[in-house]
Structure formats: structure tokens, C-alpha cells
Amino acid sequence: MTSASPPGAEPQAVLSPLTTAAIFLVLTVDPGGEERVRDLLANLPGLRRSVGFGSPDGSLSCVAGIGSEAWDRLFDFPRPAGLHPFRALEGARHRAPATPGDLLLHLRATRLDLCFALAALVMERLAGAVTLADEVQGFKFLDYRDLLGFVDGTENPVGREAREAVLIGDEDPDHAGGSYVIVQKYLHDLDAWNALPVETQERIIGRRKTSNVEMDEEASHVGLTTITGPDGEERQILRDNMPFGSPGRGEFGTYFIGYSRTPDVTEEMLAHMFLGNGAAAYDRILDFSTAVTGTLFYVPPAGFLDDLPGPPAAGVLTGRPAREPVPGAAPQTLGPAGAAPATHPAVGDGSLGIGNLNRSTTP
């Protein structure tokens, strides 16, 4: 049993219910842009209120996450215990790449125009201070299905169970009420997927396509990504995945975003998917879905943004070189021979579907 999450630590909107629209912005901080980013973080709650005030039924929210390399450039404050760079995974057949990202902005609403308006304000404020690494506009598809045709996210934890799974507790008191989030962008080969018989698709996913009922398939995506702790209880994450795509360009994908109290849980799911476990050499969903990005962020509690800690010394602020916002090899790459133990596998930057398909079709 993990230590309890403190009820007084107010999180950002990580526990909000699923919405019908979202925009995901992943940014890198340019040298000298740190103070502009700090100003944006401090003003982000106010910007969200300004955009959302006239549309209270729009449920506009924005969650901000900080990457490992950016933390020491932005704050003179102890690092979150679990914050580290996303490490690539090299499996026998599939790869989870690590890609750059200093700042994540996860904008959600029932209307895309509200997300768009807030994203435009944010990027205007950050002009000249950041470089865009990735931008994805997601949408609800039919009855909350992904583009592979399976229901996504039906078994996310709720209520107290969600708080226990997602929010840091007294194990890291400086960051109580915070969370970790891993994002990955997956591109699907729908022609190949749709050529499979439905029964084969169901065995790969581990869930019935029409009824959404879970199947007893240990080597399926559901089976591989079901993680249990030493006490035998299932360890959960909170997914807010969104389909995205462009039919005209033939692009179809799922944007995976998984919040958790510790990155260990999501990392173990990824290790099982890409490196396999005793039940399978790898997750067969990866034969049809390719991970093209992947980054890990720390999401501080709401009070952190309301009263930011001071900046670090000037030498730290300006001491890091610029980085290109394109996918690249991570400093660490884990393969079958170098995989972390099953209880604490290493994370992969840019993996394909994390999370239980038992909870969702893609992570």
C-alpha cells in the first residue's frame, strides 16, 4: 500500500473527466527564454479563466508539465524524486523513441475552439522563448473509440482510487499533490489493421470489439499492460488518450497521455509492450501502431503555479545549449538484454500504446 495522497494538496486538472476535444503542445525552452516561460506558468490559470469565463459549460482546463532538463533551468527548488529523461526502448522488433520536450501543455474542453483560443494566447506569450516540438489536436471519436475501433479508457480509476493512483503523497512531501505524465504519439497502419479478421484484432487487444468486454488473453495488450504490485493489487494510471488524424494525408493516430503517481507503473507497461515478458516477446499491437514521440514530465500541484519558487542562479539558467525539437536517440536506450527488472522497468521516450487496453486500446 502506498502512502496516502494529502487531501489538502490541490492538483492541477489531472483528475478531470474525459472531454471531447484537446490540444497537446510539447515545447522546448530556448536559451534565454526561461523567464518568459516562468511568467507564462504563473499567468496560466488567469489565461484559462479569461478564455473559459464566457463558456462555463465548455469545461476548459489546462495542465502544465515540466521536463527533466528544464527543471533546473526554471526553478531553485528540489527536483521531484521521479523526474528523469524519458529513456528509449529497443525491442527485438519495435522501438519506443525518446524525443525532446521541456514543457507540456494539455488543453481540454468540450469544444475545440476553446482549446484553440487558449493555445493561441499561450503561444503568443511564448513567442521567441520556446520552440514547438509537437502539436496535436485530438477529438472524441464515436462512442469514445480509438481509430482502431476499440473503446478507449472505460476503466480509468475514479474518485479516491484515482487520487491514490495519480497524486504524489508524503513519499515526496515537497511535491505532494503533483503527478507524472508520459505522452506518446502513435501512428496506425489502418489498412493492415482493418485487413485482419475481427477475432484476430480482439485477441491482440484482449477485449471484444463490439461489447468492450475483457477477454482472458495473457499475451494480449490488456494482459501485457496489466501491472500488479507486491501486494497483488493492480497498479493503475489515468489515461486521457485522444484520436487524431488527417484523412487527406492518410494520417491516423492515437495520442497517449498517462498520468501517474510514479512513472514506474507506466514504464513497466512500456517495457512489457516493447521488450516482452513471459507471456509474449512483444505486444502485437505494435505491428500496426508506431511510436514516433515520447516524453516524461512532472506536473506540479496548482499551488506551485500560484506561487512559483525563485529562479536558479544565472549560470544555470543560461548554461544549457539549444536542442533541436526533432525525434532523436535518447541518452539511454534499453533493449531486451538491458531491460530493467519487471518491477521497475525503464521508460521509453515515445512508445506505442501504454496502459491497459483493459482500460484502453492504446495506452
The 8 nearest C-alpha neighbors of each residue, nearest first, counted from 0:
[[1, 2, 230, 3, 228, 232, 229, 163],
 [2, 0, 3, 163, 168, 170, 4, 164],
 [3, 1, 168, 169, 170, 4, 0, 163],
 [2, 4, 168, 5, 1, 163, 169, 167],
 [3, 5, 168, 167, 166, 163, 6, 2],
 [4, 6, 7, 8, 168, 3, 176, 175],
 [7, 5, 8, 4, 9, 176, 3, 162],
 [8, 6, 5, 9, 176, 4, 175, 10],
 [9, 7, 176, 6, 5, 10, 175, 300],
 [10, 8, 301, 300, 176, 7, 11, 302],
 [11, 9, 300, 301, 176, 177, 8, 12],
 [10, 12, 301, 300, 13, 62, 9, 299],
 [13, 11, 15, 14, 62, 10, 60, 61],
 [12, 14, 11, 15, 62, 10, 258, 165],
 [15, 13, 12, 16, 161, 162, 11, 237],
 [14, 16, 12, 13, 17, 60, 18, 58],
 [17, 15, 18, 14, 239, 13, 157, 12],
 [16, 18, 239, 15, 19, 107, 152, 240],
 [19, 17, 109, 20, 108, 16, 107, 139],
 [18, 20, 139, 109, 138, 108, 110, 17],
 [21, 19, 138, 111, 108, 109, 137, 18],
 [22, 20, 107, 137, 106, 136, 108, 114],
 [21, 23, 136, 106, 135, 137, 105, 114],
 [24, 22, 105, 135, 134, 104, 106, 136],
 [23, 25, 134, 104, 103, 133, 26, 22],
 [26, 24, 103, 133, 132, 100, 102, 131],
 [27, 25, 131, 102, 132, 100, 130, 101],
 [26, 28, 101, 130, 100, 129, 102, 29],
 [27, 29, 129, 32, 101, 128, 130, 26],
 [28, 30, 129, 32, 128, 321, 31, 27],
 [31, 29, 32, 317, 321, 28, 320, 319],
 [30, 32, 33, 29, 317, 128, 316, 34],
 [33, 31, 128, 29, 35, 30, 34, 28],
 [32, 34, 36, 35, 31, 73, 37, 28],
 [35, 33, 37, 36, 32, 38, 31, 73],
 [36, 34, 38, 37, 32, 33, 39, 128],
 [35, 37, 39, 33, 34, 38, 40, 32],
 [38, 36, 34, 40, 39, 35, 33, 41],
 [39, 37, 35, 41, 36, 40, 34, 42],
 [38, 40, 36, 42, 37, 41, 43, 35],
 [39, 41, 43, 37, 42, 38, 304, 36],
 [40, 42, 38, 304, 39, 43, 305, 37],
 [43, 41, 39, 45, 40, 44, 38, 46],
 [42, 44, 46, 40, 45, 41, 39, 47],
 [45, 43, 47, 46, 42, 48, 41, 61],
 [44, 46, 48, 47, 42, 43, 49, 41],
 [47, 45, 49, 43, 48, 44, 42, 50],
 [46, 48, 44, 50, 45, 49, 51, 43],
 [49, 47, 45, 51, 46, 52, 50, 44],
 [48, 50, 46, 47, 52, 51, 45, 53],
 [51, 49, 47, 48, 52, 117, 46, 113],
 [50, 52, 48, 54, 53, 49, 59, 47],
 [53, 51, 48, 54, 49, 50, 55, 47],
 [52, 54, 51, 55, 50, 49, 56, 57],
 [53, 55, 51, 57, 56, 52, 58, 50],
 [56, 54, 57, 52, 53, 51, 58, 59],
 [55, 57, 54, 58, 109, 59, 51, 53],
 [56, 58, 109, 54, 55, 59, 108, 110],
 [59, 57, 108, 56, 55, 109, 60, 51],
 [60, 58, 108, 57, 107, 51, 113, 61],
 [61, 59, 107, 106, 58, 12, 108, 47],
 [60, 62, 106, 105, 107, 104, 63, 12],
 [61, 63, 105, 104, 11, 12, 106, 64],
 [64, 62, 104, 103, 298, 105, 61, 65],
 [63, 65, 298, 103, 297, 296, 102, 104],
 [66, 64, 102, 296, 297, 101, 70, 298],
 [67, 65, 101, 296, 69, 68, 102, 100],
 [66, 68, 83, 69, 70, 84, 82, 65],
 [69, 67, 66, 70, 101, 71, 84, 72],
 [70, 68, 72, 101, 66, 67, 71, 73],
 [69, 71, 73, 72, 67, 68, 74, 66],
 [72, 70, 73, 74, 69, 68, 75, 311],
 [73, 71, 316, 69, 70, 315, 74, 311],
 [72, 74, 70, 71, 310, 33, 69, 311],
 [75, 73, 310, 311, 76, 71, 309, 70],
 [74, 76, 311, 310, 309, 308, 71, 77],
 [75, 77, 74, 78, 308, 309, 71, 311],
 [78, 76, 79, 75, 173, 74, 80, 71],
 [77, 79, 80, 76, 82, 70, 71, 81],
 [78, 80, 82, 81, 174, 77, 171, 297],
 [79, 81, 82, 78, 171, 174, 77, 83],
 [80, 82, 79, 83, 261, 262, 179, 297],
 [83, 81, 79, 67, 80, 297, 296, 84],
 [82, 84, 67, 81, 85, 295, 66, 68],
 [85, 83, 67, 86, 295, 82, 68, 294],
 [84, 86, 348, 294, 295, 347, 97, 346],
 [87, 85, 347, 346, 348, 331, 329, 332],
 [86, 88, 347, 332, 96, 348, 97, 95],
 [87, 89, 333, 347, 95, 332, 94, 334],
 [90, 88, 334, 94, 333, 332, 93, 95],
 [89, 91, 274, 93, 273, 334, 92, 94],
 [90, 92, 93, 89, 335, 274, 334, 273],
 [93, 91, 90, 94, 281, 89, 273, 286],
 [94, 92, 90, 91, 273, 89, 285, 95],
 [93, 95, 89, 88, 90, 96, 273, 92],
 [94, 96, 350, 349, 88, 347, 87, 348],
 [97, 95, 349, 348, 87, 94, 292, 347],
 [348, 96, 98, 87, 329, 293, 349, 85],
 [97, 99, 326, 292, 293, 327, 348, 294],
 [100, 98, 324, 326, 325, 294, 132, 27],
 [99, 101, 27, 26, 25, 102, 66, 294],
 [102, 100, 66, 27, 69, 65, 26, 28],
 [101, 103, 65, 26, 64, 25, 100, 66],
 [104, 102, 25, 64, 63, 24, 105, 26],
 [103, 105, 63, 24, 62, 23, 106, 61],
 [104, 106, 23, 62, 61, 22, 103, 63],
 [105, 107, 61, 22, 21, 114, 60, 104],
 [108, 106, 21, 60, 59, 20, 114, 61],
 [109, 107, 59, 58, 110, 20, 57, 18],
 [108, 110, 19, 57, 18, 20, 58, 111],
 [111, 109, 108, 112, 113, 20, 57, 19],
 [110, 112, 114, 20, 113, 115, 21, 108],
 [111, 113, 115, 114, 110, 116, 117, 108],
 [114, 112, 116, 115, 111, 110, 117, 108],
 [115, 113, 111, 117, 112, 116, 106, 118],
 [114, 116, 112, 118, 113, 117, 119, 111],
 [117, 115, 113, 119, 118, 114, 112, 120],
 [116, 118, 120, 114, 119, 115, 121, 50],
 [119, 117, 121, 115, 120, 116, 114, 122],
 [118, 120, 116, 122, 117, 121, 115, 123],
 [121, 119, 123, 117, 118, 122, 124, 116],
 [122, 120, 118, 124, 123, 119, 117, 125],
 [121, 123, 125, 119, 124, 120, 126, 118],
 [122, 124, 120, 126, 121, 125, 119, 118],
 [125, 123, 121, 122, 126, 120, 39, 35],
 [124, 126, 122, 128, 123, 129, 127, 121],
 [127, 125, 123, 128, 124, 122, 129, 130],
 [126, 128, 129, 125, 32, 130, 29, 124],
 [129, 127, 32, 125, 29, 126, 28, 35],
 [130, 128, 28, 29, 27, 127, 125, 26],
 [131, 129, 27, 26, 132, 28, 29, 324],
 [130, 132, 26, 133, 25, 27, 129, 324],
 [133, 131, 324, 26, 25, 130, 325, 27],
 [132, 134, 25, 131, 24, 135, 26, 23],
 [135, 133, 24, 23, 25, 136, 22, 132],
 [134, 136, 23, 22, 137, 133, 24, 243],
 [137, 135, 22, 21, 243, 23, 134, 138],
 [138, 136, 243, 21, 241, 242, 20, 22],
 [137, 139, 20, 19, 242, 241, 140, 243],
 [138, 140, 19, 143, 20, 141, 241, 242],
 [141, 139, 143, 144, 138, 142, 145, 242],
 [140, 142, 143, 144, 139, 145, 150, 148],
 [143, 141, 144, 140, 150, 139, 151, 145],
 [144, 142, 140, 141, 150, 139, 151, 145],
 [145, 143, 150, 149, 151, 142, 140, 148],
 [144, 146, 147, 148, 242, 149, 151, 150],
 [145, 147, 148, 242, 144, 252, 251, 253],
 [148, 146, 145, 149, 189, 192, 144, 187],
 [147, 149, 146, 145, 144, 150, 208, 360],
 [148, 150, 144, 208, 145, 147, 360, 151],
 [151, 149, 144, 143, 145, 211, 359, 360],
 [150, 152, 359, 360, 144, 153, 143, 145],
 [153, 151, 359, 358, 154, 155, 238, 150],
 [152, 154, 358, 155, 151, 359, 150, 357],
 [155, 153, 358, 152, 156, 357, 359, 151],
 [154, 156, 237, 152, 153, 358, 157, 238],
 [155, 157, 161, 160, 154, 237, 158, 235],
 [158, 156, 161, 160, 155, 159, 162, 14],
 [159, 157, 161, 160, 162, 156, 14, 163],
 [158, 160, 162, 161, 163, 157, 156, 164],
 [159, 161, 163, 158, 162, 157, 156, 164],
 [160, 162, 157, 156, 164, 158, 159, 163],
 [163, 161, 159, 165, 166, 164, 160, 158],
 [162, 164, 160, 161, 165, 166, 4, 159],
 [165, 163, 161, 162, 260, 235, 259, 236],
 [164, 166, 259, 260, 162, 163, 258, 161],
 [167, 165, 260, 178, 176, 162, 177, 163],
 [166, 168, 175, 260, 176, 177, 178, 4],
 [169, 167, 4, 175, 170, 3, 5, 2],
 [168, 170, 172, 171, 175, 2, 4, 3],
 [169, 171, 168, 172, 2, 167, 175, 1],
 [172, 170, 169, 173, 174, 175, 168, 80],
 [173, 171, 169, 175, 174, 170, 168, 167],
 [174, 172, 171, 175, 77, 79, 169, 78],
 [175, 173, 172, 177, 171, 176, 79, 167],
 [176, 174, 168, 167, 172, 177, 173, 171],
 [177, 175, 8, 166, 300, 10, 167, 9],
 [178, 176, 299, 300, 167, 175, 298, 174],
 [177, 179, 298, 166, 260, 167, 259, 165],
 [180, 178, 297, 259, 258, 298, 296, 260],
 [179, 181, 258, 296, 257, 295, 259, 297],
 [180, 182, 295, 257, 294, 256, 296, 258],
 [183, 181, 256, 255, 293, 294, 180, 257],
 [184, 182, 293, 349, 255, 292, 350, 254],
 [183, 185, 254, 292, 291, 290, 255, 253],
 [186, 184, 290, 289, 253, 252, 351, 288],
 [185, 187, 252, 289, 288, 251, 290, 253],
 [188, 186, 288, 252, 189, 251, 287, 289],
 [187, 189, 287, 190, 191, 192, 288, 186],
 [188, 190, 192, 191, 187, 193, 147, 287],
 [191, 189, 193, 192, 188, 194, 187, 195],
 [190, 192, 194, 189, 193, 188, 287, 195],
 [193, 191, 189, 194, 190, 195, 287, 188],
 [192, 194, 195, 190, 191, 189, 196, 147],
 [193, 195, 191, 192, 190, 196, 189, 197],
 [196, 194, 193, 192, 199, 197, 200, 191],
 [195, 197, 199, 198, 200, 194, 193, 201],
 [196, 198, 200, 199, 201, 195, 208, 193],
 [197, 199, 201, 196, 200, 202, 195, 207],
 [200, 198, 202, 196, 201, 197, 195, 203],
 [199, 201, 197, 203, 198, 202, 204, 195],
 [200, 202, 198, 204, 199, 203, 206, 207],
 [203, 201, 205, 199, 204, 200, 219, 198],
 [204, 202, 219, 200, 201, 205, 283, 220],
 [203, 205, 220, 201, 219, 202, 206, 221],
 [206, 204, 219, 202, 214, 221, 201, 216],
 [205, 207, 213, 214, 201, 212, 204, 211],
 [208, 206, 211, 212, 201, 210, 209, 213],
 [207, 209, 149, 211, 210, 206, 201, 148],
 [210, 208, 211, 207, 149, 212, 150, 148],
 [209, 211, 212, 207, 208, 206, 213, 150],
 [212, 210, 207, 208, 209, 206, 213, 150],
 [213, 211, 207, 210, 206, 214, 208, 209],
 [212, 214, 206, 205, 357, 207, 211, 215],
 [215, 213, 205, 206, 216, 212, 207, 202],
 [214, 216, 217, 213, 205, 222, 206, 219],
 [217, 215, 219, 218, 205, 214, 222, 202],
 [216, 218, 222, 219, 215, 278, 223, 221],
 [217, 219, 278, 279, 216, 222, 223, 220],
 [220, 218, 203, 205, 222, 221, 216, 204],
 [219, 221, 204, 223, 222, 282, 356, 224],
 [222, 220, 356, 355, 357, 205, 219, 224],
 [221, 223, 217, 219, 225, 220, 224, 218],
 [224, 222, 220, 221, 225, 271, 219, 218],
 [225, 223, 268, 355, 221, 222, 354, 226],
 [224, 226, 222, 223, 355, 221, 227, 233],
 [227, 225, 234, 233, 224, 228, 268, 264],
 [228, 226, 233, 232, 234, 231, 225, 229],
 [227, 229, 231, 230, 232, 234, 233, 226],
 [228, 230, 231, 227, 232, 342, 0, 233],
 [231, 229, 228, 232, 0, 227, 233, 234],
 [230, 232, 228, 229, 227, 233, 234, 226],
 [233, 231, 227, 230, 228, 234, 229, 226],
 [232, 234, 227, 226, 235, 228, 231, 225],
 [235, 233, 227, 226, 228, 232, 264, 236],
 [236, 234, 164, 233, 237, 156, 264, 226],
 [235, 237, 259, 258, 164, 257, 238, 165],
 [236, 238, 258, 257, 155, 259, 156, 165],
 [239, 237, 257, 256, 240, 258, 236, 152],
 [238, 240, 256, 17, 241, 257, 237, 255],
 [241, 239, 255, 256, 254, 238, 253, 242],
 [240, 242, 137, 254, 253, 138, 243, 239],
 [243, 241, 253, 137, 145, 138, 252, 254],
 [244, 242, 137, 252, 253, 251, 136, 138],
 [243, 245, 251, 250, 252, 246, 242, 249],
 [244, 246, 250, 248, 247, 249, 251, 243],
 [247, 245, 249, 248, 250, 244, 251, 243],
 [246, 248, 245, 249, 250, 244, 251, 243],
 [249, 247, 245, 250, 246, 244, 251, 252],
 [248, 250, 246, 247, 245, 251, 244, 189],
 [251, 249, 245, 244, 248, 246, 252, 186],
 [252, 250, 244, 187, 186, 243, 245, 249],
 [253, 251, 186, 187, 185, 243, 242, 244],
 [252, 254, 242, 185, 241, 243, 255, 184],
 [255, 253, 184, 241, 240, 183, 185, 242],
 [254, 256, 240, 183, 182, 362, 253, 184],
 [257, 255, 182, 240, 239, 238, 181, 254],
 [256, 258, 238, 180, 181, 237, 236, 255],
 [259, 257, 180, 237, 179, 236, 165, 238],
 [260, 258, 165, 236, 179, 261, 178, 164],
 [259, 261, 165, 166, 167, 178, 164, 179],
 [260, 262, 263, 259, 179, 81, 264, 178],
 [261, 263, 264, 265, 266, 179, 259, 81],
 [264, 262, 266, 261, 265, 343, 267, 344],
 [263, 265, 267, 266, 262, 268, 261, 234],
 [266, 264, 268, 267, 262, 263, 269, 353],
 [265, 267, 346, 263, 269, 264, 268, 345],
 [266, 268, 344, 270, 264, 269, 265, 343],
 [269, 267, 224, 265, 271, 266, 270, 353],
 [270, 268, 272, 266, 267, 271, 353, 273],
 [269, 271, 267, 274, 273, 272, 268, 344],
 [272, 270, 275, 268, 269, 274, 276, 273],
 [271, 273, 282, 269, 281, 270, 275, 274],
 [272, 274, 90, 281, 270, 271, 275, 269],
 [275, 273, 90, 270, 271, 335, 281, 272],
 [276, 274, 281, 280, 271, 279, 272, 273],
 [277, 275, 278, 271, 279, 280, 274, 281],
 [276, 278, 279, 275, 280, 218, 271, 223],
 [277, 279, 218, 276, 217, 280, 275, 223],
 [280, 278, 218, 281, 275, 276, 277, 282],
 [279, 281, 275, 276, 274, 278, 282, 277],
 [280, 282, 275, 272, 273, 279, 274, 283],
 [281, 283, 272, 284, 220, 285, 273, 219],
 [284, 282, 285, 286, 203, 281, 220, 219],
 [285, 283, 286, 282, 287, 288, 203, 220],
 [286, 284, 288, 283, 287, 282, 289, 351],
 [285, 287, 284, 283, 288, 289, 93, 282],
 [288, 286, 188, 285, 284, 187, 192, 289],
 [289, 287, 187, 285, 186, 185, 286, 284],
 [288, 290, 186, 185, 351, 285, 291, 187],
 [289, 291, 185, 351, 350, 349, 184, 95],
 [290, 292, 184, 349, 185, 289, 96, 293],
 [293, 291, 349, 183, 184, 98, 290, 96],
 [349, 348, 292, 294, 183, 97, 98, 182],
 [295, 293, 348, 85, 182, 181, 98, 100],
 [294, 296, 181, 85, 180, 66, 84, 182],
 [297, 295, 66, 65, 64, 180, 179, 181],
 [296, 298, 179, 65, 64, 178, 299, 82],
 [297, 299, 64, 178, 177, 179, 63, 65],
 [300, 298, 177, 303, 297, 178, 301, 174],
 [301, 299, 10, 177, 176, 11, 302, 303],
 [300, 302, 11, 10, 303, 304, 9, 299],
 [303, 301, 305, 304, 300, 306, 9, 10],
 [302, 304, 306, 301, 307, 305, 300, 299],
 [305, 303, 41, 302, 307, 306, 301, 40],
 [304, 306, 302, 303, 41, 307, 301, 44],
 [307, 305, 303, 304, 302, 308, 41, 301],
 [306, 308, 304, 303, 305, 309, 41, 37],
 [309, 307, 74, 75, 76, 306, 310, 303],
 [308, 310, 75, 74, 307, 311, 76, 73],
 [309, 311, 74, 75, 73, 308, 312, 72],
 [312, 310, 75, 74, 315, 313, 316, 73],
 [311, 313, 314, 315, 316, 310, 75, 72],
 [312, 314, 316, 315, 317, 311, 310, 318],
 [315, 313, 316, 312, 317, 318, 311, 319],
 [314, 316, 318, 313, 312, 317, 72, 311],
 [317, 315, 72, 313, 314, 318, 311, 312],
 [316, 318, 314, 315, 319, 30, 31, 313],
 [317, 319, 315, 314, 316, 320, 30, 313],
 [320, 318, 317, 321, 30, 316, 315, 72],
 [321, 319, 322, 318, 30, 317, 29, 323],
 [320, 322, 30, 29, 319, 323, 28, 27],
 [323, 321, 324, 320, 27, 99, 29, 325],
 [322, 324, 325, 321, 99, 132, 27, 130],
 [325, 323, 132, 99, 322, 27, 131, 326],
 [324, 326, 323, 327, 132, 98, 99, 322],
 [327, 325, 98, 292, 99, 97, 324, 328],
 [328, 326, 98, 325, 329, 97, 96, 99],
 [327, 329, 97, 96, 330, 326, 87, 98],
 [328, 330, 97, 331, 87, 86, 332, 327],
 [331, 329, 328, 332, 86, 87, 84, 97],
 [332, 330, 329, 86, 87, 333, 328, 85],
 [333, 331, 87, 88, 86, 329, 89, 334],
 [332, 334, 88, 337, 338, 89, 87, 331],
 [333, 335, 89, 337, 90, 336, 338, 88],
 [334, 336, 338, 274, 337, 90, 333, 91],
 [335, 337, 334, 338, 333, 339, 274, 90],
 [338, 336, 334, 333, 335, 339, 332, 340],
 [339, 337, 335, 333, 334, 336, 344, 340],
 [338, 340, 344, 345, 343, 341, 337, 333],
 [341, 339, 342, 344, 343, 338, 345, 267],
 [342, 340, 344, 343, 339, 267, 270, 271],
 [341, 343, 340, 344, 267, 228, 339, 263],
 [342, 344, 340, 341, 263, 267, 339, 345],
 [345, 343, 339, 267, 340, 341, 266, 270],
 [344, 346, 266, 339, 343, 270, 347, 86],
 [345, 347, 266, 86, 85, 348, 344, 269],
 [348, 346, 87, 86, 88, 95, 85, 349],
 [97, 293, 347, 349, 85, 96, 87, 294],
 [293, 348, 350, 292, 96, 183, 95, 97],
 [351, 349, 95, 290, 183, 347, 293, 348],
 [352, 350, 290, 185, 289, 353, 288, 183],
 [353, 351, 362, 361, 255, 350, 354, 185],
 [362, 354, 352, 269, 361, 268, 351, 355],
 [353, 362, 355, 224, 356, 352, 268, 361],
 [356, 354, 357, 358, 221, 224, 359, 225],
 [357, 355, 359, 360, 221, 358, 220, 361],
 [356, 358, 355, 221, 359, 213, 206, 154],
 [357, 359, 154, 356, 355, 152, 153, 155],
 [360, 358, 356, 151, 152, 361, 357, 355],
 [361, 359, 356, 151, 149, 150, 362, 204],
 [360, 362, 352, 359, 353, 356, 354, 255],
 [353, 354, 361, 352, 255, 359, 355, 360]]
